[in-house]
Amino acid sequence: MQQIDSPKEVRDGEELDTEKIAAYLKANLKEMDGEINIKQFPSGFSNLTYMVTVGERELVLRRPPFGTKAKSAHDMKREFNILSSIKGSFNYVPEMLLYCDDEEVIGAPFYVMERLKGIILRKELPNGLFTDESGIKSLCRNWVDVLCNLHKLDYESCGLKDLGKPEGYVKRQVKGWTKRYRNARTEDVPDFEGIMEWLKDNMPEDSKTPALIHNDYKFDNVFLNPDNPSEITGVVDWEMATIGDPLMDLGASLAYWVNHDDNDEMKLIATLPTTSPGMLNRAEIVKLYEELSGTKIKNFEFYYCFGLFRLAVIAQQIYYRYYHGQTKDKRFANIAFFVHILERTASEVMLKRQF
């Protein structure tokens, strides 16, 4: 099984104009000699990611998805600026090269960065990646440690003080994601009204230690060192990063984290290998975060329940595009099934106060 994440042929309907990109890159970057070739990294459900090869040089291009979209949710300049700002303080991001807002080039704003290479974990662990469970446990610890390092970053000294508003962050998130779900709901998914009401009634106070948060930190957004797969070497997909409550970030991450002893329904929608032997469970991850961050966590069920709800909204927004014919990507056809399961799981968390 190939372990290094590799691009594939570009999906139908998501092609880029090779000649225009070649002309733009050669006019704005050095060492752009040679034939240009464009392929696409097929994973991901939001911004689109391509590998652009010019001669021997490998670059990565990111652009918004095709079809109707909220501009604020796919702000390429914002993402480019965040990564450029933290590169010197958080060594897990790629070198940013250029940003383009001239839509004459590919029909949308985009940015280009150097390619990171490494292993990206998907649903199953690659065969032989780890020789025993200790390596997997070490990976889990490193995964939490990188998140803690991000949350400890002095974002003001990086020039990101105005990136977000930490005051009232949780309230805005509950209100905003509630509105997004109602706007994206289709007739074949649950209404989530009971869960949205519970979240509104159980919001914690503002964090006393706001942080730069990734908002989509999970195994398939990190690169692992092929020579030492317990080591994380890169973090990508920063489109939702902001300044906010770090526990909301952890809750968003653990919404993707299916335990080995979760019910069969949850395992059906697992997209990451967190059920593998040796993987820590959600409670162990929270305890480890407390240890590494020095933060005492109370009522984590709110953050986890919100994470599940937020994930359901993201899934539903993607499904909405497919439902209304705005994308032909067949991966989106059955996402309503995920939304139903996330609703039932969030309801259990809400009622039992367990995560």
C-alpha positions in Angstrom: 0.0 0.0 0.0 1.4 3.4 -1.0 1.8 5.6 2.1 2.9 9.0 0.7 -0.1 11.1 -0.1 -0.3 11.4 -3.9 -2.5 13.4 -6.4 -4.8 11.8 -9.0 -6.3 12.9 -12.2 -8.4 16.0 -11.9 -12.1 15.3 -11.4 -14.6 16.2 -14.1 -15.9 19.7 -13.7 -12.9 20.8 -11.6 -10.3 21.3 -14.3 -8.0 24.3 -14.3 -6.7 26.3 -17.3 -3.2 24.9 -17.6 -1.9 27.6 -20.0 -3.1 30.5 -17.9 -1.7 29.0 -14.7 1.6 28.4 -16.4 1.9 31.9 -17.7 0.9 33.4 -14.3 3.4 31.2 -12.3 6.3 31.8 -14.7 5.6 35.6 -14.5 5.6 35.7 -10.7 7.9 32.9 -9.4 11.5 32.0 -10.1 12.7 28.6 -11.2 9.6 27.9 -13.2 11.3 26.3 -16.2 9.8 23.2 -17.7 6.6 21.6 -18.8 3.6 22.2 -16.5 1.3 19.3 -15.3 -1.7 19.6 -13.0 -3.2 16.8 -10.8 -5.6 16.9 -7.9 -5.5 15.7 -4.4 -8.8 13.8 -4.3 -9.6 14.0 -0.6 -11.3 16.8 1.2 -14.8 18.2 0.8 -14.3 22.0 0.7 -11.5 24.0 -0.8 -9.9 22.2 -3.7 -6.2 21.2 -3.7 -4.1 20.6 -6.8 -0.5 19.6 -7.4 1.2 21.8 -10.0 4.4 20.4 -11.3 6.7 22.7 -13.3 9.7 20.7 -14.5 11.1 19.1 -11.3 9.4 21.6 -9.0 6.2 20.5 -7.1 3.8 23.2 -5.9 0.4 23.0 -4.3 -2.5 25.3 -5.4 -5.6 25.9 -3.3 -8.8 27.4 -4.6 -12.5 27.5 -3.4 -14.9 24.9 -4.6 -16.9 25.3 -7.7 -20.6 26.2 -7.4 -22.5 28.6 -5.0 -20.6 29.2 -1.8 -20.3 31.7 1.1 -17.3 33.9 0.3 -16.3 34.2 4.0 -16.1 30.4 4.3 -13.5 30.2 1.4 -11.4 33.3 1.9 -8.2 32.3 0.2 -6.3 35.5 1.1 -7.2 35.1 4.8 -5.9 31.5 4.8 -2.7 32.6 2.9 -2.1 35.4 5.4 -2.5 33.1 8.5 0.0 30.6 7.2 2.4 33.3 6.2 2.2 34.9 9.6 2.8 31.8 11.7 5.4 30.1 9.5 8.3 31.4 11.7 6.7 30.3 15.0 4.8 27.1 14.1 7.0 24.9 12.0 4.3 22.6 10.8 3.1 24.8 7.9 4.4 24.9 4.3 6.2 27.8 2.7 3.7 30.2 1.2 4.7 31.5 -2.3 2.0 33.7 -3.7 -1.7 34.8 -3.6 -3.7 35.7 -6.7 -7.1 37.5 -6.6 -7.2 38.0 -10.4 -10.1 35.7 -11.3 -9.2 35.9 -15.0 -6.5 33.3 -14.2 -8.7 30.4 -13.0 -12.1 32.0 -12.2 -11.5 32.4 -8.5 -8.9 33.6 -6.0 -6.2 31.1 -5.2 -2.8 30.7 -3.5 0.3 28.6 -4.2 2.6 27.0 -1.7 5.5 24.6 -1.6 4.4 21.0 -1.4 4.7 19.1 1.9 5.4 15.4 1.6 4.5 12.7 4.1 2.0 10.1 5.2 -1.7 11.2 5.6 -3.9 8.8 7.5 -7.3 8.0 6.0 -9.9 5.5 7.2 -7.5 2.6 7.7 -3.9 2.5 8.9 -1.5 1.4 6.1 -0.3 -2.1 6.6 3.0 -2.3 8.4 3.1 1.4 9.3 3.4 0.7 13.0 5.2 -2.4 14.4 3.3 -2.3 17.7 0.7 -0.3 19.6 3.3 1.8 21.4 4.0 3.7 18.2 0.3 4.4 17.8 0.0 5.7 21.3 3.0 7.9 20.7 1.3 9.3 17.6 -1.8 10.1 19.7 0.4 11.9 22.2 2.2 13.9 19.5 -1.1 14.7 17.8 -2.3 16.3 21.1 1.0 18.0 21.7 1.0 19.7 18.3 -2.5 21.0 19.1 -1.4 22.3 22.5 1.6 24.0 20.9 -0.7 25.8 18.5 -3.0 26.9 21.3 0.1 28.2 23.2 1.3 30.3 20.2 1.6 34.0 20.8 -0.7 35.0 18.0 -0.5 38.7 18.7 3.3 38.6 18.1 2.6 36.8 14.8 0.4 39.8 13.8 -2.9 38.0 14.1 -4.5 40.0 16.9 -7.3 41.1 14.6 -7.9 37.7 13.1 -10.9 37.0 15.4 -12.9 38.3 18.4 -12.5 36.0 21.4 -15.1 37.8 23.4 -18.4 36.1 22.9 -16.8 33.5 20.7 -18.9 30.5 21.9 -22.2 32.4 21.7 -21.4 33.5 18.1 -20.5 30.0 17.1 -23.7 28.5 18.5 -25.8 31.2 16.9 -23.9 31.1 13.6 -23.9 27.4 13.1 -27.5 27.2 14.0 -28.3 29.6 11.3 -26.2 27.8 8.8 -27.9 24.5 9.5 -31.4 26.0 9.1 -30.3 27.6 5.8 -28.8 24.4 4.4 -31.4 21.9 5.6 -33.0 19.7 3.1 -36.2 17.8 3.6 -34.5 14.4 4.1 -32.5 15.3 7.2 -33.5 15.9 10.9 -34.2 19.4 12.2 -31.7 19.4 15.1 -33.9 21.9 17.0 -33.6 20.1 20.4 -29.9 20.0 20.1 -29.6 23.6 19.0 -31.7 24.7 22.0 -29.6 22.7 24.4 -26.4 24.2 23.1 -27.8 27.7 23.5 -28.9 26.9 27.1 -25.6 25.3 28.1 -22.9 27.6 26.7 -19.8 28.0 28.9 -18.3 31.4 29.7 -15.7 32.9 27.4 -12.2 31.3 27.6 -9.7 33.1 29.8 -7.0 31.9 27.4 -8.2 32.5 23.8 -5.9 31.0 21.2 -5.3 30.6 17.5 -7.4 27.6 16.7 -7.3 25.4 13.6 -11.0 24.3 13.6 -10.3 21.3 11.5 -7.5 19.5 13.2 -7.6 15.8 12.5 -5.4 13.0 11.2 -6.2 13.6 7.5 -5.0 17.2 7.9 -1.6 16.3 9.2 1.5 14.9 7.6 3.5 12.1 9.3 7.2 11.5 8.8 7.6 8.4 6.6 10.8 7.4 8.5 9.1 7.9 11.9 5.3 7.8 11.5 4.6 8.7 15.1 6.1 12.2 14.3 3.9 14.9 12.9 5.7 17.1 10.3 2.9 19.3 8.9 -0.6 20.6 9.4 -2.7 21.7 6.4 -6.2 23.0 5.6 -6.4 26.2 7.7 -9.5 27.7 6.0 -11.5 27.8 9.3 -8.7 29.0 11.6 -9.5 31.9 13.9 -8.9 33.3 17.4 -11.3 31.6 19.8 -11.8 29.1 22.6 -9.2 26.3 22.4 -11.7 23.8 23.9 -14.0 24.4 21.0 -11.1 23.4 18.8 -10.6 20.2 20.7 -14.3 19.5 20.6 -14.3 20.0 16.8 -11.4 17.5 16.5 -13.0 14.8 18.7 -16.2 15.0 16.7 -14.2 13.0 14.1 -12.7 10.7 16.7 -14.6 7.4 16.8 -13.7 5.1 19.7 -13.0 1.4 19.2 -16.0 0.6 21.5 -18.5 3.1 19.9 -21.6 1.6 18.5 -21.7 0.1 15.0 -23.6 3.1 13.6 -20.8 5.5 14.6 -18.2 3.1 13.1 -20.0 3.3 9.8 -19.2 7.0 9.5 -15.7 6.8 10.7 -13.3 8.5 8.3 -10.1 8.1 10.3 -8.3 5.1 11.9 -9.1 6.0 15.5 -10.7 2.7 16.1 -7.4 0.9 15.5 -5.8 -1.1 18.4 -3.6 1.2 20.5 -5.5 4.4 19.7 -6.4 6.5 22.7 -10.2 7.1 23.2 -11.8 10.5 23.5 -11.7 10.6 27.3 -8.0 9.7 27.2 -7.4 12.5 24.6 -9.1 15.0 26.8 -7.1 13.9 29.8 -3.9 14.2 27.8 -4.8 17.6 26.6 -5.3 18.7 30.2 -1.9 17.3 31.1 0.0 18.9 28.2 -1.8 22.2 28.2 -2.1 22.7 31.9 -5.8 23.3 31.5 -8.5 21.9 33.8 -11.5 20.9 31.6 -15.1 20.9 32.9 -18.2 20.0 31.1 -16.5 18.8 28.0 -19.7 17.2 26.8 -20.8 20.7 25.6 -17.7 21.0 23.4 -18.1 17.5 22.1 -21.8 17.9 21.4 -21.2 21.2 19.6 -18.4 19.5 17.6 -20.8 16.9 16.5 -23.4 19.4 15.6 -20.9 21.6 13.7 -19.7 18.5 11.8 -23.3 17.8 10.9 -23.7 21.3 9.6 -20.5 21.0 7.5 -21.8 17.7 6.1 -25.2 19.2 5.4 -23.7 22.2 3.6 -21.8 19.9 1.3 -24.9 17.7 0.8 -26.9 20.8 0.0 -24.6 21.6 -2.9 -25.1 18.0 -4.3 -28.8 18.0 -3.6 -29.3 21.1 -5.6 -27.0 20.1 -8.5 -24.2 22.5 -7.7 -21.6 19.8 -7.7 -21.3 16.4 -9.5 -19.0 14.9 -7.0 -20.6 11.4 -6.3 -18.9 11.3 -2.9 -21.5 13.7 -1.6 -24.6 11.6 -2.6 -24.9 9.7 0.8 -23.9 12.5 3.2 -27.4 12.8 4.5 -26.8 9.4 6.1 -24.0 10.9 8.1 -26.1 13.8 9.2 -28.7 11.4 10.7 -26.1 9.5 12.6 -24.5 12.7 14.0 -27.9 13.9 15.1 -28.5 10.7 17.1 -25.0 10.8 18.6 -25.3 14.4 19.6 -28.7 13.7 21.2 -27.1 10.9 23.3 -24.3 13.2 24.5 -26.9 15.9 25.3 -29.0 13.5 27.4 -26.3 11.4 29.1 -23.7 14.1 29.5 -21.0 11.7 28.3 -18.4 11.9 25.6 
